[in-house]
Amino acid sequence: MKASDPLLHAKEWSHNDPNPVTAAYVKDLISQAENGGVQAVQELQCLFPHDNKKRIGFGTAGLRGAMQPGPLGMNDLVVIQTAQGLASYLLRCRGEESDTSPITAVVGYDHRAHSSFSLSSKQFAMYTKLVFESKGIACTLLDGYVATPILAFAVGNIGASVGIMVTASHNPKQDDGYKVYWNDGCQIRPPIDADIASSIIEQENLVPWVDYGEQLRAFEKADGGGREGGGCYGLSNPDETGMIEDAYYQAIRDSGLVVGINGASDCVPPSFAYTAMHGVGLPYAKRSFSTFGLPSFLPVPSQQHPDANFSTVPFPNPEEKGALDEAMSFANAKNCDIVLANDPDADRLGVAEFNKVDGKWTVFSGDEIGSLLGHWLWETIGKDSEKPVVMCASTVSSKILSAMGQTEGFLFEETLTGFKWIGSRALSLQSEGYRILLGYEEAIGFSCGGIIPDKDGISALGVIATMAHAFYAQGKTLALHLQEIYNRYGEFCSDNGYFRCDDPSIVKKIMEQMRNGGNYFDRVGNYEVESVRDLGSPGYDSLAVDKKPTLPTSSSSPMLTFRFKNGCVAQFRAR
């Protein structure tokens, strides 16, 4: 047999896997394959590809994939390898720096689990703590299920060198993920992501340094099966978790976002239904409403508790068509005006409003919510700010904040797609003396008031609800106020979509055709092109004096932007 034989790869994997369930599953497949089982051979080939260097990709979002055995999946051994690579990278970086302060980490997790394989976010988090502490890196494991914004906040709050959130956010139930934040509380970005990826696949990091499975079982035995420590066998820290959460809500109060509500109006105030989409958001949403001084909402009973099976919604993303149907049905039954929806890890926010005139629901897009938030934050905070104000949005988001900034006199900055770019640019602008009011992306991600440099569905929920109270007190709905915003700054609309192609060569060919060898098209059909920006390598922007784009370029994930003379913008991104 060759070294790349899936059977040999599977044997090595099962030997190193600390999870007795997934190890036994692979060993059973090996036994069947060695006895001529065709289906077992095929499954081994899927789980353990002939190219034994092929593994789940580590990028700017960390890891994300299906919970399954083997190097392509999210499982205990992959997480241990990743944590070892990350720990090695942290130690290497510290060795190159003059900083002598201790390296520290903070880890949080959500409720995702694959019971058949005995895999879970909680277990991945516990293994991460064990790996770090085996190298002398102090690691705080947050207690119980936490929302992603809490982990992002915790990094800065306790001064951690790195933060890890174990979640697959709004992905389907079979997936889990491993999201890495750097010491500034922002998601990792180049070149850090690539350096960590290289560290993970170093041979010494692919084999467990110690028997972590035995360590975890020892903690479980000492804890009597997990009755204490939030089910983490005493590894988590409830007191520090509580202090971090208290500090987060205090940061909301200190941010200026909490402006109170008018209780003297004769108009009927809005009533809210809230869905956690089977995720962790409910206790955080309740405390957000309390922090903002808002009356309670009604939680959607069928979706309020963490449920790893996502029983009522297979794709728990508030953006997805039909994802809010259950919540809107409940809201109708309870005569609620507005539905607020967090995705399962509570970093995104969806909003829908019932029109009592025509009896229909409006599900607001991310751009529409961003427009409402931007205008509200300018009116309530920005106009009176002693510091210059800035708002940021991704390049594929609506340009309405730019128009708003031109009219009102605040700075607007465009960034690459993804909150790692929005958040990192916001931090840079903050260091230059700007007040960050809003960062957003059209994929219903919002960061209000500069509390964290990442999307935050918890604080945004409170801002939207406060805003709704203000408008309803004036006899207006959110939809009506949105139209007033358009009347002032202009109508903006967006239409985003994607095509899936599993052949990278075809994707590359399509992008090259649009580039036209560097002789970019000056017309598309009947529409004249005013300018072109190419964020592939080496990069080009016809509007720049030196023809070089100000946004980062990427050969692996290029983006082409055509700006038309009629005001339209078309953008194409290969991922």
C-alpha positions, 0 to 999 in steps of 0.5 A, spaced: 500 500 500 502 507 498 502 512 504 497 516 501 492 510 501 486 512 505 486 505 509 493 507 512 491 514 513 484 512 517 488 507 521 493 512 523 487 517 524 483 512 529 490 511 533 490 518 534 483 520 535 481 521 543 474 520 541 472 513 543 466 513 539 469 516 532 475 512 533 471 505 533 467 508 527 473 508 523 476 502 526 469 498 524 470 501 517 477 499 516 475 492 518 469 492 513 474 494 508 479 489 509 474 484 508 471 486 502 466 491 504 465 496 498 461 501 501 466 501 507 471 503 502 467 508 499 466 511 505 473 511 507 475 514 501 470 520 502 473 521 509 480 520 508 482 522 501 488 519 497 491 526 498 493 525 505 495 532 506 488 534 504 484 537 510 478 542 513 481 549 511 483 554 516 482 561 514 479 568 516 473 564 519 477 559 522 474 552 521 467 550 519 465 544 516 460 537 518 461 534 524 464 527 522 471 523 523 477 524 519 481 530 517 475 534 513 471 534 518 470 537 525 472 532 530 476 532 537 482 530 533 482 536 528 480 541 534 486 538 538 491 539 532 488 546 530 489 548 538 496 545 538 498 549 531 495 555 534 498 555 541 505 553 537 504 560 533 502 564 539 509 561 543 513 563 537 510 570 536 511 571 543 519 569 542 519 574 537 517 580 541 520 583 547 513 583 550 514 578 557 507 578 559 503 572 559 500 569 553 492 568 555 486 565 551 479 565 552 474 560 549 467 560 549 462 555 546 455 554 543 450 548 543 451 544 537 452 537 538 452 530 534 450 525 539 451 519 534 459 521 534 459 524 541 462 530 538 460 537 541 462 544 541 463 544 549 467 538 548 471 542 542 472 547 547 474 543 553 480 540 549 482 547 547 483 549 554 487 542 555 491 544 549 493 551 551 494 549 558 499 543 557 503 549 554 503 553 560 498 558 556 492 560 561 485 559 558 479 562 561 473 557 559 467 561 559 461 557 563 455 554 559 453 556 552 455 563 550 453 568 545 459 570 540 459 577 541 460 575 549 466 572 547 469 577 542 468 582 548 471 578 553 478 578 549 478 585 550 475 585 557 480 580 560 486 582 555 487 575 552 492 574 547 487 570 543 479 568 543 476 562 540 468 561 539 466 554 538 460 555 533 457 554 526 453 560 527 447 559 522 449 553 518 445 547 518 445 542 524 450 537 522 456 543 522 460 546 527 466 551 527 472 554 530 472 561 530 479 565 532 479 572 534 486 576 535 488 580 541 484 586 539 477 582 539 477 582 532 477 576 527 483 574 525 485 576 518 491 576 513 497 574 514 495 571 521 490 566 518 495 563 513 501 563 519 496 559 523 494 555 518 501 553 516 503 552 524 497 547 524 500 542 519 507 542 522 508 535 523 509 536 531 502 539 531 498 533 528 499 528 533 496 529 540 502 532 545 499 528 551 493 523 552 487 529 552 482 524 552 485 521 558 485 528 561 478 529 560 476 523 563 480 524 569 476 531 570 469 528 568 471 522 574 473 527 579 467 532 578 462 526 578 460 526 571 459 534 570 454 536 575 459 542 577 462 547 572 456 548 567 457 541 565 465 542 563 467 538 569 470 544 573 474 546 567 469 553 566 469 559 570 462 561 572 465 567 576 469 570 571 463 569 565 458 573 570 463 578 570 465 579 563 457 579 561 456 584 567 461 588 563 458 587 556 452 590 558 455 596 562 459 597 556 452 598 552 450 603 557 456 607 557 456 607 549 450 612 548 446 607 545 441 607 551 437 613 550 430 611 553 423 611 551 417 616 551 412 613 555 407 619 555 405 618 547 397 617 546 399 612 541 400 604 542 407 602 543 410 596 539 409 589 541 415 584 540 416 577 539 423 574 539 426 568 536 433 565 538 432 560 532 434 554 537 440 558 539 443 561 545 440 568 544 434 568 549 437 570 556 442 575 552 436 578 548 432 579 555 438 582 558 439 587 552 431 589 553 432 590 560 439 594 559 435 598 554 429 600 559 424 596 554 418 592 556 419 585 555 418 581 549 414 574 547 419 569 546 417 564 540 416 558 545 418 552 539 424 556 538 426 559 544 431 554 547 438 551 545 436 545 540 442 542 536 437 539 532 434 545 530 427 542 529 423 547 526 428 550 521 433 546 518 437 552 515 437 557 522 439 563 518 434 569 519 435 571 512 433 565 509 426 565 505 421 562 510 426 562 516 421 567 520 415 563 518 414 560 525 416 566 529 411 571 524 405 565 525 406 566 533 407 573 532 400 573 529 397 569 534 399 574 539 398 580 536 405 582 536 407 588 531 415 586 530 419 580 530 426 580 532 430 574 530 437 572 532 441 567 529 443 561 533 450 564 536 446 571 536 451 575 532 446 577 527 439 580 527 433 579 523 427 584 523 420 583 520 414 588 521 407 587 521 403 592 516 396 592 520 393 596 513 394 590 508 395 584 513 402 583 510 409 582 513 415 586 511 422 582 512 427 587 512 433 586 508 440 587 512 441 593 508 434 596 510 436 595 517 443 598 516 439 604 513 435 605 519 440 604 524 445 608 521 440 614 521 438 613 528 445 613 531 446 619 527 440 623 530 441 620 537 448 620 538 452 623 532 449 630 531 452 631 538 458 628 538 464 631 540 469 627 536 468 626 528 463 620 526 464 615 522 460 609 519 463 603 515 460 598 511 462 592 506 463 594 499 457 589 497 452 593 502 448 599 500 451 605 499 446 609 503 450 611 508 455 614 504 449 618 501 447 620 508 454 622 510 455 626 504 449 630 507 450 630 514 457 631 514 460 624 517 465 620 514 463 613 511 468 608 509 467 602 505 471 595 506 472 588 504 466 583 505 467 580 512 467 583 519 474 582 520 475 588 515 469 592 518 472 591 525 479 592 523 478 598 519 473 601 525 479 600 530 484 603 526 479 609 525 478 609 532 485 610 534 485 616 529 480 619 534 473 618 530 467 615 534 465 609 531 457 609 530 456 603 526 459 598 522 455 593 518 454 588 512 448 586 508 448 579 511 444 582 517 451 583 521 451 590 525 456 593 530 453 599 534 456 604 538 463 601 537 462 596 543 466 590 539 469 590 533 465 584 530 457 583 529 453 584 535 446 581 534 444 583 542 446 590 542 443 591 535 436 588 538 436 593 543 437 599 539 432 597 533 427 596 539 428 603 542 427 606 535 421 602 534 418 605 540 420 612 538 417 611 531 410 608 534 410 614 539 409 618 533 404 614 529 409 611 524 412 604 523 419 602 521 417 601 514 414 608 514 420 611 517 425 607 512 421 611 506 422 617 509 430 616 510 429 614 502 425 621 501 431 625 504 437 621 501 435 617 495 432 610 494 437 605 494 436 598 492 440 591 492 439 584 489 445 579 492 445 572 489 450 567 488 452 561 483 455 555 486 461 552 482 465 546 484 470 547 479 475 552 481 478 553 474 471 555 471 470 560 476 477 563 474 475 563 467 469 567 468 473 572 472 478 572 467 473 573 461 470 579 465 477 582 466 478 582 459 486 581 459 486 588 463 482 592 457 476 592 462 469 593 458 467 600 457 460 598 456 455 592 458 449 591 454 446 598 453 450 601 460 456 605 460 461 603 465 464 609 469 469 606 473 472 599 474 475 596 481 479 590 480 481 587 487 484 581 484 492 580 484 495 585 483 489 590 483 487 596 479 482 602 480 481 606 475 478 612 480 485 612 483 491 617 481 496 611 481 490 606 479 492 602 485 486 600 489 485 602 497 482 596 499 486 589 500 487 585 494 487 577 493 488 572 488 485 567 491 478 571 492 478 576 487 472 581 487 471 586 480 466 592 481 463 595 475 460 602 477 456 605 471 454 612 469 447 611 471 449 610 478 448 602 478 454 598 481 455 591 479 460 587 483 462 580 482 466 575 487 470 569 487 470 565 493 
